[in-house]
Amino acid sequence: MDMGIKIDLNKAKEISHNIRREKRTKEFEPLDNVIAKKIPGTNETQTEAQRQEIRDRYAQIQTQIDQAQSLEELKSLPIFDIT
């Protein structure tokens, strides 16, 4: 009888998505403040372009999470980089 630890991949993906959302929100925060406060001397077009880059990056990570077939694949995603 195998009494080893079993990983629920769907739960691991759910946790990974939550981590992705938290990190994306933190990256958005300073840019959201620039947009919301309409700070003079800031370029809203450039700020929105930066926000789109973040959206695109995290959309790619979302796809990678959804397509992961193992815990090792999830662990290798950039949202888990601690450098």
N, C-alpha and C positions, 0 to 999 in steps of 0.2 A: 504494500500500500504506500503510495507516494504522499508524504505529509509535507512536501515542500511548499514554499510560498507561491501562490498563484497571483498573477497580475491581471487585473481587469483592464484591458486595453481601452475600452470605451470610457471608463472612469479616468484613466490616465490622460486620454485625449481631452476630456472635459476640463480637467485640472490645467492642462497645457493651454487650452483656449482662455481660461481665466487669467493665467499668467500673461499671456499675449495681450489681452485686453488691458490689464493693469499697466504693463510697460508702454503700450501705445498711448494710453491716457497720460502718463507721465511725460512722454515725448511731446504730446500735443499741448500740454498746459502752457508753456511760455508763448507758444505761437497763438493759442486761443486768446491769451491775455492781450497780445498785440492787436488782434482783430477786434476784440470786444471793446478795448479802451480807445481804439483809433488814435494811437499815440502819434503826435505830429513828428514828421521826419522819418516815419517808417514807410516802407514800400509794401502796401497790402498785396500787390500782385506777386511780389517775391515771397512774402510770407505764405500766401495761399499755395504757391508752387512747392514750398517746403512741406506744407501740410499734405499735399498730394503725394510727395515722395514717401512720407511716412505711411500714408494709406496704402500705397502700392507695395511697400516693403512688408507690411503686416498682412496684406492680402495674400502675398506669396507664402508667408509663414503659415497662415490659416490653411492654405491648400496642402502644405507639407504635413501639417498636423493631421488633417483629414485622411491623407494618403498613407500615413505611417502604418507599418505592419508589425512593429515591435516597440517595446519600451526603449531599446537602444536607439532606434531611429528618432524617437521623440527627444531623448536626452541629447542627441547630436544637433538639435535645432539651435539657431542663434539666440533664441529667447533664454536659453539656459547658460549662455556664456557669462562667466562671472569675472571677466577681466576688465 
